[in-house]
Amino acid sequence: MRSRTRQLAFMGLFTALTALGSFMRIPFFPVPLTLQSFFPLLAGCFFSPMAAAATQIAYLCLGLAGLPVFNQGGGIMYVLHPTFGYLLAMPVTAALVSFWVRRDPRQAGFGRIFRITFSCGLFLLLIGSLWLYVIFSWVSDAEMTPMKTIWLGMIIFIPAELLKAIAASFLTIKIQHRIKIQTGGAG
């Protein structure tokens, strides 16, 4: 009972951290950089695939219900926002990170975790770019070629995603090490 309550509390913490991450902005073009996409990577390193995805689904539900937890507000109409695809990809990204990290827990070194978090971060950028293209091309009738969309929605954000993957990998190793020390685990 206690471990289930503890896990739910930590899941709620990751939902809150994701919301907080949306307000940590660095001015950039075409949209500000945020830490929003950092927390699905980190959640995937610590939770099962279902639990990691649930942290992000809860975040999406809060925003779509009208709480202003997204970078530019909230509400059901946010689904028509050009950047909603990035948010939509967050639960899947968290689950993918978790799946791949747990696939071989004996190989949980920095390099492997980095490769997983970086490639899943690229997946998030790709899905977000596809949504961006759909919204700009079909909903708003804006002129947006697929290459321009990939450039503006993915390529220019790769350095930031690289830094997020490094930070997520570093924190995962440090926190897992601390947990092992506190619980008396080997390692």
C-alpha positions in Angstrom: 0.0 0.0 0.0 2.7 2.4 1.0 4.8 1.9 -2.2 1.7 2.4 -4.4 0.9 5.7 -2.6 4.5 6.7 -2.9 4.5 5.9 -6.7 1.3 7.9 -7.2 2.8 10.9 -5.3 6.0 10.8 -7.5 3.8 10.5 -10.6 1.9 13.6 -9.5 5.2 15.3 -8.9 6.3 14.6 -12.5 3.0 15.9 -13.7 3.6 19.1 -11.8 7.2 19.4 -12.9 6.1 19.1 -16.5 3.6 22.0 -15.9 6.3 24.0 -14.2 8.7 23.2 -17.1 6.3 24.9 -19.6 6.9 28.2 -17.8 10.7 27.9 -17.8 11.1 29.7 -21.1 14.2 30.8 -23.1 13.2 33.2 -25.9 13.8 31.6 -29.2 12.4 31.6 -32.8 9.7 30.5 -33.8 8.6 29.5 -30.3 10.4 29.8 -26.9 12.4 26.9 -25.6 10.9 25.3 -22.5 11.7 22.4 -20.2 8.3 20.9 -20.9 9.8 18.1 -23.0 12.5 17.4 -20.5 10.2 15.8 -18.0 8.7 13.1 -20.2 12.3 11.9 -20.8 13.0 11.9 -17.1 9.7 10.2 -16.2 10.5 7.5 -18.7 13.8 6.8 -16.8 12.1 6.3 -13.5 8.6 4.8 -14.1 7.1 1.8 -16.0 5.9 2.7 -19.5 2.3 2.9 -18.3 3.1 5.1 -15.3 5.5 7.3 -17.3 2.8 7.9 -19.9 0.2 8.5 -17.2 2.3 11.4 -15.8 2.0 13.1 -19.2 -1.6 12.1 -19.8 -2.5 13.7 -16.5 -0.7 16.9 -17.6 -2.5 16.9 -21.0 -5.9 16.4 -19.2 -5.2 19.3 -16.8 -4.4 21.6 -19.8 -7.2 20.5 -22.0 -9.6 20.9 -19.0 -8.7 24.6 -19.0 -5.9 25.0 -16.5 -3.3 27.2 -18.0 -0.5 24.7 -17.7 0.6 24.8 -21.3 3.1 27.3 -22.5 0.4 29.6 -23.9 -2.6 28.7 -21.8 -4.9 25.8 -21.8 -8.4 24.6 -22.9 -9.8 22.2 -25.4 -9.2 24.6 -28.3 -5.4 24.2 -27.7 -5.7 21.1 -29.9 -5.7 23.6 -32.8 -2.5 25.2 -31.6 0.5 24.6 -33.9 2.6 23.3 -31.0 0.0 20.8 -29.6 1.6 17.9 -31.5 4.7 18.2 -29.2 2.4 17.9 -26.2 0.5 15.0 -27.8 3.8 13.2 -28.3 4.9 13.5 -24.6 3.0 10.5 -23.2 4.3 8.2 -26.0 7.8 9.6 -25.6 7.7 8.9 -21.8 6.5 5.4 -22.5 9.2 4.7 -25.2 12.0 6.0 -22.9 10.7 3.7 -20.2 10.4 0.7 -22.5 13.9 1.0 -23.8 15.5 1.8 -20.5 13.9 -1.3 -18.9 14.6 -3.5 -21.8 18.1 -4.3 -20.4 18.4 -2.8 -16.9 22.0 -4.2 -16.5 23.1 -1.8 -19.3 21.8 1.3 -17.6 24.9 3.4 -18.0 25.1 7.1 -19.0 25.8 6.4 -22.7 22.8 4.0 -23.2 20.4 6.3 -21.3 21.6 9.2 -23.3 21.1 7.4 -26.6 17.6 6.4 -25.6 16.5 9.8 -24.3 18.0 11.7 -27.2 16.4 9.4 -29.8 13.0 9.6 -28.0 13.5 13.4 -27.8 13.9 13.4 -31.6 10.7 11.3 -31.9 8.9 14.0 -29.9 10.2 16.7 -32.2 9.2 14.7 -35.3 5.6 14.2 -34.1 5.4 17.8 -33.1 6.6 18.8 -36.6 4.0 16.7 -38.3 1.3 18.4 -36.2 2.8 21.8 -37.0 2.6 20.9 -40.7 -1.0 19.8 -40.5 -2.1 22.9 -38.6 -0.3 25.3 -40.8 -1.1 23.6 -44.1 -4.6 22.4 -43.6 -6.2 24.4 -40.8 -4.7 27.8 -41.2 -3.9 27.7 -44.9 -0.4 29.1 -44.2 2.4 28.5 -46.7 4.5 25.8 -45.1 6.6 23.3 -47.1 7.5 20.0 -45.5 11.2 20.9 -45.4 10.5 24.3 -43.8 8.3 22.5 -41.2 11.1 20.0 -40.4 13.6 22.9 -40.2 11.4 25.2 -38.0 9.8 22.4 -36.0 12.7 20.0 -35.5 16.2 20.7 -36.8 16.7 24.0 -35.0 15.6 22.4 -31.7 18.0 19.5 -31.8 20.8 21.2 -29.8 18.3 22.0 -27.0 17.1 18.4 -27.2 20.7 17.2 -27.0 21.2 19.2 -23.8 17.9 17.9 -22.3 19.0 14.3 -23.0 22.4 14.9 -21.4 20.7 16.4 -18.3 18.1 13.6 -18.1 20.8 10.9 -18.4 23.0 12.6 -15.8 20.2 13.0 -13.3 19.0 9.5 -13.8 22.4 8.0 -13.0 22.9 10.3 -10.0 19.4 9.7 -8.6 19.5 5.9 -9.2 22.9 5.8 -7.4 21.5 7.7 -4.5 18.5 5.4 -4.3 20.8 2.4 -4.2 22.8 3.9 -1.4 19.8 4.8 0.7 18.1 1.4 0.2 21.3 -0.6 0.7 21.2 -1.9 -2.8 24.4 -3.0 -4.6 26.0 -0.7 -7.0 
